[in-house]
Amino acid sequence: MKNSPFKKGLYLIWLLACSTAATPMARAGRYDERASNQENRIENGVASGQLKGAEAKHLEQAEKNIQLQVAKDKADGHFTKKEKANIEKRQNAASNKIWSQKHDAQTAAGKTRMMNSQRRRIISPAQAKPAKALGVKIKKH
């Protein structure tokens, strides 16, 4: 069968219907998916010891605020380019904050390394040399 103009017309109508099905509301799902991924990153950071409780709580609150804004923007049925750009900007900032908090020196392993290096610098009284040996004069009152 040849492609008749009628079939082409039906195909174009079908194609148009499918493209309108991807309304702003449907496309907004990617923001929800990204938020879910970022929440998983936070949970993984806590599980691995890369994030402390306070850091995770702060990051989760930022994610919650973004999700509230997405819900508010979706509520009117229009998800404008300006709203999308604002949400994407906030999600980028949150993502960068998650990365920086996970890679700062406040990890469980990092804290252990820091404590060990400080312990090495502290000399126990048994290891300390007498003041006279160091040439220090001690004044008596």
Rosetta constraint file for C-alpha pairs under 8 A:
AtomPair CA 3 CA 7 HARMONIC 6.11 0.50
AtomPair CA 3 CA 8 HARMONIC 6.65 0.50
AtomPair CA 4 CA 8 HARMONIC 6.33 0.50
AtomPair CA 5 CA 9 HARMONIC 6.04 0.50
AtomPair CA 6 CA 10 HARMONIC 6.23 0.50
AtomPair CA 7 CA 11 HARMONIC 6.04 0.50
AtomPair CA 8 CA 12 HARMONIC 6.14 0.50
AtomPair CA 9 CA 13 HARMONIC 6.19 0.50
AtomPair CA 10 CA 14 HARMONIC 6.07 0.50
AtomPair CA 11 CA 15 HARMONIC 6.01 0.50
AtomPair CA 12 CA 16 HARMONIC 6.02 0.50
AtomPair CA 13 CA 17 HARMONIC 6.09 0.50
AtomPair CA 14 CA 18 HARMONIC 6.19 0.50
AtomPair CA 15 CA 19 HARMONIC 6.21 0.50
AtomPair CA 16 CA 20 HARMONIC 6.22 0.50
AtomPair CA 17 CA 21 HARMONIC 6.29 0.50
AtomPair CA 18 CA 22 HARMONIC 7.01 0.50
AtomPair CA 19 CA 23 HARMONIC 7.77 0.50
AtomPair CA 21 CA 26 HARMONIC 7.57 0.50
AtomPair CA 22 CA 26 HARMONIC 5.34 0.50
AtomPair CA 22 CA 27 HARMONIC 6.15 0.50
AtomPair CA 23 CA 27 HARMONIC 6.27 0.50
AtomPair CA 24 CA 28 HARMONIC 5.94 0.50
AtomPair CA 24 CA 78 HARMONIC 6.78 0.50
AtomPair CA 24 CA 79 HARMONIC 5.68 0.50
AtomPair CA 25 CA 29 HARMONIC 7.15 0.50
AtomPair CA 25 CA 74 HARMONIC 6.68 0.50
AtomPair CA 25 CA 77 HARMONIC 7.08 0.50
AtomPair CA 25 CA 78 HARMONIC 7.49 0.50
AtomPair CA 25 CA 79 HARMONIC 6.90 0.50
AtomPair CA 28 CA 32 HARMONIC 7.05 0.50
AtomPair CA 28 CA 79 HARMONIC 7.66 0.50
AtomPair CA 29 CA 33 HARMONIC 6.23 0.50
AtomPair CA 30 CA 34 HARMONIC 6.06 0.50
AtomPair CA 31 CA 35 HARMONIC 6.13 0.50
AtomPair CA 31 CA 70 HARMONIC 7.86 0.50
AtomPair CA 31 CA 87 HARMONIC 7.87 0.50
AtomPair CA 31 CA 88 HARMONIC 7.75 0.50
AtomPair CA 32 CA 36 HARMONIC 6.22 0.50
AtomPair CA 32 CA 67 HARMONIC 7.52 0.50
AtomPair CA 33 CA 37 HARMONIC 6.27 0.50
AtomPair CA 34 CA 38 HARMONIC 6.20 0.50
AtomPair CA 35 CA 39 HARMONIC 6.15 0.50
AtomPair CA 35 CA 63 HARMONIC 6.78 0.50
AtomPair CA 35 CA 67 HARMONIC 7.48 0.50
AtomPair CA 35 CA 91 HARMONIC 7.61 0.50
AtomPair CA 36 CA 40 HARMONIC 6.26 0.50
AtomPair CA 37 CA 41 HARMONIC 6.30 0.50
AtomPair CA 38 CA 42 HARMONIC 6.34 0.50
AtomPair CA 38 CA 63 HARMONIC 7.92 0.50
AtomPair CA 38 CA 95 HARMONIC 6.77 0.50
AtomPair CA 38 CA 98 HARMONIC 7.89 0.50
AtomPair CA 39 CA 43 HARMONIC 6.29 0.50
AtomPair CA 39 CA 60 HARMONIC 6.97 0.50
AtomPair CA 39 CA 63 HARMONIC 7.45 0.50
AtomPair CA 40 CA 44 HARMONIC 6.06 0.50
AtomPair CA 41 CA 45 HARMONIC 6.08 0.50
AtomPair CA 41 CA 98 HARMONIC 7.63 0.50
AtomPair CA 42 CA 46 HARMONIC 6.36 0.50
AtomPair CA 42 CA 51 HARMONIC 7.56 0.50
AtomPair CA 42 CA 56 HARMONIC 6.26 0.50
AtomPair CA 42 CA 59 HARMONIC 7.41 0.50
AtomPair CA 42 CA 60 HARMONIC 7.50 0.50
AtomPair CA 42 CA 98 HARMONIC 6.90 0.50
AtomPair CA 43 CA 47 HARMONIC 6.20 0.50
AtomPair CA 43 CA 56 HARMONIC 7.86 0.50
AtomPair CA 44 CA 48 HARMONIC 6.04 0.50
AtomPair CA 45 CA 49 HARMONIC 6.05 0.50
AtomPair CA 45 CA 50 HARMONIC 4.86 0.50
AtomPair CA 45 CA 51 HARMONIC 5.07 0.50
AtomPair CA 45 CA 102 HARMONIC 6.23 0.50
AtomPair CA 46 CA 50 HARMONIC 6.00 0.50
AtomPair CA 46 CA 51 HARMONIC 4.78 0.50
AtomPair CA 46 CA 52 HARMONIC 6.36 0.50
AtomPair CA 46 CA 53 HARMONIC 7.20 0.50
AtomPair CA 46 CA 56 HARMONIC 6.98 0.50
AtomPair CA 49 CA 107 HARMONIC 5.80 0.50
AtomPair CA 49 CA 108 HARMONIC 5.28 0.50
AtomPair CA 49 CA 109 HARMONIC 7.57 0.50
AtomPair CA 50 CA 101 HARMONIC 7.68 0.50
AtomPair CA 50 CA 102 HARMONIC 4.94 0.50
AtomPair CA 50 CA 103 HARMONIC 7.00 0.50
AtomPair CA 50 CA 106 HARMONIC 7.27 0.50
AtomPair CA 50 CA 107 HARMONIC 4.50 0.50
AtomPair CA 50 CA 108 HARMONIC 6.51 0.50
AtomPair CA 51 CA 55 HARMONIC 6.04 0.50
AtomPair CA 51 CA 56 HARMONIC 6.09 0.50
AtomPair CA 51 CA 101 HARMONIC 6.62 0.50
AtomPair CA 51 CA 102 HARMONIC 5.59 0.50
AtomPair CA 51 CA 106 HARMONIC 7.48 0.50
AtomPair CA 51 CA 107 HARMONIC 6.27 0.50
AtomPair CA 52 CA 56 HARMONIC 6.17 0.50
AtomPair CA 52 CA 106 HARMONIC 7.61 0.50
AtomPair CA 52 CA 107 HARMONIC 7.32 0.50
AtomPair CA 53 CA 57 HARMONIC 6.09 0.50
AtomPair CA 54 CA 58 HARMONIC 6.22 0.50
AtomPair CA 55 CA 59 HARMONIC 6.23 0.50
AtomPair CA 55 CA 101 HARMONIC 7.16 0.50
AtomPair CA 56 CA 60 HARMONIC 5.99 0.50
AtomPair CA 57 CA 61 HARMONIC 6.14 0.50
AtomPair CA 58 CA 62 HARMONIC 6.39 0.50
AtomPair CA 59 CA 63 HARMONIC 6.34 0.50
AtomPair CA 59 CA 94 HARMONIC 7.27 0.50
AtomPair CA 59 CA 97 HARMONIC 7.66 0.50
AtomPair CA 59 CA 98 HARMONIC 6.83 0.50
AtomPair CA 60 CA 64 HARMONIC 6.12 0.50
AtomPair CA 61 CA 65 HARMONIC 6.20 0.50
AtomPair CA 62 CA 66 HARMONIC 6.37 0.50
AtomPair CA 62 CA 94 HARMONIC 6.98 0.50
AtomPair CA 63 CA 67 HARMONIC 6.26 0.50
AtomPair CA 63 CA 91 HARMONIC 7.87 0.50
AtomPair CA 63 CA 94 HARMONIC 7.17 0.50
AtomPair CA 64 CA 68 HARMONIC 6.20 0.50
AtomPair CA 65 CA 69 HARMONIC 6.30 0.50
AtomPair CA 66 CA 70 HARMONIC 6.26 0.50
AtomPair CA 66 CA 87 HARMONIC 6.88 0.50
AtomPair CA 66 CA 90 HARMONIC 6.98 0.50
AtomPair CA 66 CA 91 HARMONIC 7.28 0.50
AtomPair CA 67 CA 71 HARMONIC 6.20 0.50
AtomPair CA 68 CA 72 HARMONIC 6.15 0.50
AtomPair CA 69 CA 73 HARMONIC 6.07 0.50
AtomPair CA 69 CA 87 HARMONIC 7.64 0.50
AtomPair CA 70 CA 74 HARMONIC 6.10 0.50
AtomPair CA 70 CA 87 HARMONIC 6.99 0.50
AtomPair CA 71 CA 75 HARMONIC 6.03 0.50
AtomPair CA 72 CA 76 HARMONIC 7.55 0.50
AtomPair CA 73 CA 77 HARMONIC 7.81 0.50
AtomPair CA 73 CA 78 HARMONIC 7.17 0.50
AtomPair CA 73 CA 79 HARMONIC 6.01 0.50
AtomPair CA 73 CA 83 HARMONIC 6.85 0.50
AtomPair CA 74 CA 78 HARMONIC 6.18 0.50
AtomPair CA 74 CA 79 HARMONIC 5.83 0.50
AtomPair CA 79 CA 83 HARMONIC 6.19 0.50
AtomPair CA 79 CA 84 HARMONIC 6.66 0.50
AtomPair CA 80 CA 84 HARMONIC 6.17 0.50
AtomPair CA 81 CA 85 HARMONIC 6.03 0.50
AtomPair CA 82 CA 86 HARMONIC 6.17 0.50
AtomPair CA 83 CA 87 HARMONIC 6.18 0.50
AtomPair CA 84 CA 88 HARMONIC 6.03 0.50
AtomPair CA 85 CA 89 HARMONIC 6.00 0.50
AtomPair CA 86 CA 90 HARMONIC 6.22 0.50
AtomPair CA 87 CA 91 HARMONIC 6.08 0.50
AtomPair CA 88 CA 92 HARMONIC 6.04 0.50
AtomPair CA 89 CA 93 HARMONIC 6.26 0.50
AtomPair CA 90 CA 94 HARMONIC 6.14 0.50
AtomPair CA 91 CA 95 HARMONIC 6.00 0.50
AtomPair CA 92 CA 96 HARMONIC 6.18 0.50
AtomPair CA 93 CA 97 HARMONIC 6.15 0.50
AtomPair CA 94 CA 98 HARMONIC 6.15 0.50
AtomPair CA 95 CA 99 HARMONIC 6.28 0.50
AtomPair CA 96 CA 100 HARMONIC 6.15 0.50
AtomPair CA 97 CA 101 HARMONIC 6.00 0.50
AtomPair CA 98 CA 102 HARMONIC 6.06 0.50
AtomPair CA 99 CA 103 HARMONIC 6.18 0.50
AtomPair CA 100 CA 104 HARMONIC 5.98 0.50
AtomPair CA 102 CA 107 HARMONIC 7.41 0.50
AtomPair CA 103 CA 107 HARMONIC 7.66 0.50
AtomPair CA 105 CA 110 HARMONIC 5.53 0.50
AtomPair CA 105 CA 111 HARMONIC 7.14 0.50
AtomPair CA 106 CA 110 HARMONIC 6.04 0.50
AtomPair CA 106 CA 111 HARMONIC 6.03 0.50
AtomPair CA 107 CA 111 HARMONIC 6.01 0.50
AtomPair CA 108 CA 112 HARMONIC 6.38 0.50
AtomPair CA 109 CA 113 HARMONIC 6.30 0.50
AtomPair CA 110 CA 114 HARMONIC 6.16 0.50
AtomPair CA 111 CA 115 HARMONIC 6.12 0.50
AtomPair CA 112 CA 116 HARMONIC 6.17 0.50
AtomPair CA 113 CA 117 HARMONIC 6.24 0.50
AtomPair CA 114 CA 118 HARMONIC 6.26 0.50
AtomPair CA 115 CA 119 HARMONIC 6.15 0.50
AtomPair CA 116 CA 120 HARMONIC 6.33 0.50
AtomPair CA 117 CA 121 HARMONIC 6.56 0.50
AtomPair CA 118 CA 122 HARMONIC 6.50 0.50
AtomPair CA 123 CA 127 HARMONIC 6.16 0.50
AtomPair CA 123 CA 128 HARMONIC 6.27 0.50
AtomPair CA 124 CA 128 HARMONIC 6.37 0.50
AtomPair CA 129 CA 133 HARMONIC 6.39 0.50
AtomPair CA 129 CA 134 HARMONIC 7.06 0.50
AtomPair CA 130 CA 134 HARMONIC 6.80 0.50
AtomPair CA 131 CA 135 HARMONIC 6.35 0.50
AtomPair CA 131 CA 136 HARMONIC 5.23 0.50
AtomPair CA 131 CA 137 HARMONIC 7.15 0.50
AtomPair CA 131 CA 138 HARMONIC 7.64 0.50
AtomPair CA 132 CA 136 HARMONIC 5.67 0.50
AtomPair CA 132 CA 137 HARMONIC 6.87 0.50
